[in-house]
Amino acid sequence: MPKSSQPANLPAAQEKEVIILQPSKGWSALNLADLWRYRELAFFLTWRDIKVRYKQTMLGALWAIIQPLLQMIVFNFLFGNLGGIPTGDIPRPIFTFTALLPWNLFSSALSDASRSLVSNKNMITKVYFPRLLVPFSAILSGVVDFLIAFVILLGMMVYYKFPLTSAVWAVPLFLLLAMVSALGVGLWLSAWNLHYRDVRYMLPFVTQLWMFLTPIAYPLSEASDKLLHLLPLNLHKLYFLNPMVGVVEGFRWALLGSQQAPTEALIYAVSVSLLLLVSGMYYFRRMERTFADMV
């Protein structure tokens, strides 16, 4: 854990910050001040990830549009044409595409964060910087894709003559909640990935399962009714422990006014996301002293 000290016997003009590097012990402090001190490095790491995301691809940034559009078509066919699940007064393309925006941001950020330490092994073994910056910058790089797809959503809403609601101001808050959730889980997975490389094989399966447990192509009311019949008492509320339930429903409420504010789902989402973030940061710092040896 780095510590700073100022030599007392030097004139003020000659004083220099001395950084002493030593391994952390136990459940060390998070030392969040270092994150601010190295904020420029976080910016350059994020910018690097953005530049290489679609490098040497034929379609480049168009994948940020093509991916959610293809997902929307598949979901609409499976859950609409075949499943016949209703979406109320909201056109199904908008209903599904709105939910895919935060989900794709979350899944992409989770994938990037989980492999971020392995991808940056040369930096980790050679220079000092707060290791928390690595998964943090991986999370931020996906925001560009989100913004591109968000413009497409606005165009779809104009085409279907579906106006924005007065709650659109809450969209950045739900975006932040999705990123907090991804960072919390990503911190755990990135540390595990150094010790157990099975994580990279397990993560795609977990992400796919997580997607179907999130009300992307079906309304939350539909899922709640099904679970209410399958599970006794209030056990169906375990579904809300998935923080993306609150995020997705919050996006729909803020942009489409699909229902009343999903207060209960949001309470669960905020609580679980903060728990994942805080515990993930402490676990990450706990394991940080082994990163250079395991990478």
C-alpha positions in Angstrom: 0.0 0.0 0.0 1.6 3.3 -1.1 2.3 5.9 1.6 3.4 9.5 1.2 5.7 11.5 3.4 7.4 14.9 3.2 11.0 15.3 4.3 10.9 17.9 7.1 14.4 19.2 6.7 14.1 20.4 3.0 13.1 23.9 2.0 9.5 24.3 0.8 10.7 24.8 -2.8 12.7 21.5 -2.7 10.1 19.3 -1.0 9.2 16.3 -3.0 6.5 13.7 -2.5 8.1 10.3 -1.6 6.1 7.2 -2.4 7.0 4.1 -0.5 5.7 0.9 -2.0 5.0 -2.0 0.3 2.6 -5.0 0.2 -0.8 -4.5 1.7 -1.8 -6.6 4.7 -5.2 -8.0 5.6 -8.3 -6.1 4.6 -6.4 -2.9 3.8 -8.0 0.5 3.3 -9.3 1.3 -0.1 -7.1 4.3 -0.5 -9.5 6.0 -2.9 -7.5 9.2 -2.9 -5.1 7.5 -5.3 -7.9 7.1 -7.8 -8.2 10.9 -8.0 -4.5 11.4 -8.1 -4.2 9.1 -11.1 -7.4 10.3 -12.9 -5.4 11.2 -16.0 -4.3 7.6 -16.3 -7.9 6.5 -16.0 -8.8 8.8 -18.9 -6.0 7.4 -21.1 -6.9 3.8 -20.3 -10.5 4.4 -21.2 -9.6 6.2 -24.4 -7.3 3.4 -25.4 -10.0 0.8 -24.8 -12.4 2.9 -26.9 -9.9 3.1 -29.8 -9.1 -0.6 -29.9 -12.7 -1.8 -29.4 -13.5 -2.0 -33.2 -9.9 -1.8 -34.6 -9.4 -3.9 -37.7 -13.2 -4.6 -38.1 -15.0 -4.1 -41.3 -18.0 -2.3 -39.8 -16.3 -0.5 -36.9 -18.6 1.4 -34.6 -21.6 0.2 -36.6 -21.5 -2.9 -34.4 -22.8 -0.7 -31.6 -26.0 -0.4 -33.6 -26.1 -3.8 -35.4 -25.8 -5.9 -32.2 -28.9 -4.5 -30.3 -30.9 -4.4 -33.5 -30.3 -8.1 -34.2 -31.0 -8.9 -30.6 -34.3 -7.0 -30.8 -35.4 -8.9 -33.9 -34.6 -12.3 -32.3 -36.4 -11.4 -29.0 -39.4 -10.0 -30.8 -39.8 -13.1 -32.8 -39.3 -15.5 -29.8 -41.3 -13.6 -27.2 -43.7 -11.8 -29.5 -44.5 -13.9 -32.6 -44.0 -17.3 -30.9 -44.6 -16.6 -27.2 -47.3 -14.0 -27.6 -46.2 -12.1 -24.5 -48.0 -8.7 -24.5 -46.2 -5.3 -24.1 -49.2 -3.2 -23.4 -49.5 0.1 -25.4 -45.8 0.2 -26.1 -44.7 -1.0 -29.6 -42.6 -4.2 -29.1 -39.5 -2.9 -31.0 -39.2 0.1 -28.6 -40.1 -2.0 -25.6 -37.3 -4.5 -26.3 -34.7 -2.0 -27.6 -35.1 0.3 -24.6 -34.2 -2.6 -22.3 -31.3 -3.8 -24.4 -29.5 -0.5 -24.0 -28.7 -0.8 -20.3 -28.3 -4.6 -20.5 -25.7 -4.4 -23.3 -23.8 -1.8 -21.4 -23.9 -4.0 -18.3 -22.9 -7.2 -20.0 -20.1 -5.6 -22.1 -18.7 -3.8 -19.0 -18.9 -7.0 -17.0 -17.0 -8.9 -19.7 -14.3 -6.2 -20.1 -13.8 -5.7 -16.4 -13.4 -9.4 -15.7 -10.5 -9.8 -18.1 -9.0 -6.3 -17.6 -6.2 -7.4 -15.3 -5.1 -10.2 -17.6 -5.2 -7.8 -20.6 -3.0 -5.3 -18.8 -0.5 -7.7 -17.2 2.5 -5.8 -18.7 1.5 -2.6 -16.8 0.6 -4.4 -13.6 4.0 -6.1 -13.4 6.2 -3.1 -14.3 4.8 0.1 -12.8 2.8 1.3 -9.8 -0.6 2.7 -10.2 -3.9 2.0 -8.4 -5.0 -1.3 -9.8 -8.7 -0.3 -9.3 -8.2 1.9 -12.3 -8.0 -1.1 -14.6 -11.5 -2.5 -14.2 -12.9 1.0 -13.7 -11.6 2.2 -17.1 -12.9 -0.9 -18.7 -16.4 -0.1 -17.4 -16.3 3.5 -18.8 -15.3 2.5 -22.3 -18.7 1.0 -23.0 -20.6 4.3 -22.5 -19.7 5.3 -26.1 -21.6 2.3 -27.5 -24.5 3.1 -25.2 -24.7 6.7 -26.5 -24.6 5.6 -30.2 -27.5 3.1 -29.6 -29.4 5.7 -27.6 -29.5 7.9 -30.6 -31.1 5.0 -32.6 -33.7 4.6 -29.9 -34.6 8.2 -30.1 -35.0 7.8 -33.9 -37.3 4.8 -33.3 -39.4 6.7 -30.9 -39.9 9.5 -33.5 -40.8 6.9 -36.1 -43.4 5.3 -33.9 -44.6 8.7 -32.6 -43.9 7.8 -29.1 -43.0 10.9 -27.0 -40.4 11.1 -24.2 -41.8 11.3 -20.7 -41.2 13.9 -18.1 -39.0 11.4 -16.2 -36.3 11.3 -18.8 -34.1 13.2 -16.4 -33.6 10.0 -14.5 -31.9 8.1 -17.4 -28.4 9.1 -16.3 -29.1 7.8 -12.8 -30.1 4.4 -14.2 -27.1 4.4 -16.4 -24.9 5.0 -13.3 -26.7 2.2 -11.5 -26.0 -0.2 -14.3 -22.3 0.7 -14.3 -22.1 0.4 -10.5 -23.6 -3.1 -10.7 -21.2 -4.1 -13.5 -18.2 -2.7 -11.6 -19.2 -4.5 -8.4 -19.4 -7.9 -10.0 -16.5 -7.1 -12.3 -14.1 -6.4 -9.4 -14.9 -9.9 -8.0 -14.5 -11.6 -11.3 -11.3 -9.7 -12.4 -9.6 -10.8 -9.2 -10.9 -14.4 -9.5 -9.8 -14.5 -13.2 -6.1 -14.2 -12.2 -6.3 -17.2 -9.9 -8.9 -19.3 -11.8 -8.9 -18.9 -15.5 -12.2 -20.9 -15.6 -13.9 -17.5 -15.2 -13.5 -16.7 -18.9 -15.3 -19.9 -19.8 -18.0 -19.6 -17.2 -18.8 -15.9 -17.8 -20.6 -16.2 -21.2 -22.9 -18.9 -19.8 -23.6 -16.8 -16.7 -24.2 -13.7 -18.7 -26.7 -15.5 -21.0 -28.6 -16.9 -18.1 -28.6 -13.5 -16.4 -30.1 -12.0 -19.5 -33.0 -14.3 -19.5 -33.6 -13.6 -15.8 -33.9 -9.9 -16.6 -37.2 -8.5 -18.0 -35.8 -7.4 -21.4 -38.3 -9.0 -23.8 -41.1 -9.4 -21.3 -42.6 -7.0 -18.8 -41.9 -7.3 -15.1 -45.5 -7.9 -14.3 -45.5 -11.0 -16.4 -42.4 -12.4 -14.6 -43.9 -11.5 -11.2 -47.2 -13.3 -12.0 -45.4 -16.4 -13.1 -43.1 -16.5 -10.0 -46.0 -15.8 -7.7 -47.6 -19.0 -8.8 -44.4 -21.0 -8.7 -42.9 -19.8 -5.4 -44.6 -19.7 -2.0 -45.1 -16.6 0.2 -42.8 -13.7 -0.8 -40.0 -15.8 -2.2 -40.9 -14.5 -5.7 -39.3 -11.2 -4.5 -35.9 -13.0 -4.7 -36.2 -12.1 -8.4 -35.5 -8.4 -7.4 -32.1 -9.4 -6.1 -31.0 -9.2 -9.7 -30.1 -5.5 -9.8 -30.7 -5.3 -13.6 -34.4 -5.8 -13.0 -34.6 -2.4 -11.3 -32.3 -0.9 -14.0 -34.2 -2.2 -17.0 -37.6 -1.3 -15.5 -36.3 2.1 -14.5 -35.2 2.8 -18.1 -38.6 1.8 -19.4 -40.3 4.0 -16.8 -38.1 7.0 -17.5 -38.2 6.8 -21.3 -41.6 5.2 -22.1 -43.7 5.8 -19.0 -44.7 2.1 -19.2 -45.9 2.0 -15.6 -45.5 3.7 -12.2 -41.9 4.1 -11.0 -40.7 0.6 -10.0 -39.9 1.7 -6.5 -39.6 -1.8 -4.9 -37.3 -3.1 -7.7 -35.2 0.0 -7.5 -34.7 -0.3 -3.7 -33.5 -3.8 -4.2 -31.3 -2.8 -7.2 -29.6 0.1 -5.3 -29.0 -2.0 -2.2 -27.6 -5.0 -4.0 -25.4 -2.8 -6.3 -23.9 -0.9 -3.4 -23.3 -4.2 -1.6 -21.5 -5.7 -4.6 -19.5 -2.5 -5.2 -18.2 -2.1 -1.6 -17.5 -5.8 -1.1 -15.9 -6.1 -4.5 -13.6 -3.1 -3.8 -12.5 -4.6 -0.4 -11.9 -8.0 -1.9 -10.0 -6.5 -4.9 -7.7 -4.6 -2.5 -7.4 -7.8 -0.4 -6.1 -9.8 -3.4 -4.1 -6.9 -5.0 -0.8 -8.0 -3.4 -1.0 -11.2 -5.4 -1.7 -9.7 -8.8 1.8 -9.3 -10.0 2.7 -12.9 -9.1 -0.4 -14.5 -10.5 -0.8 -12.6 -13.8 
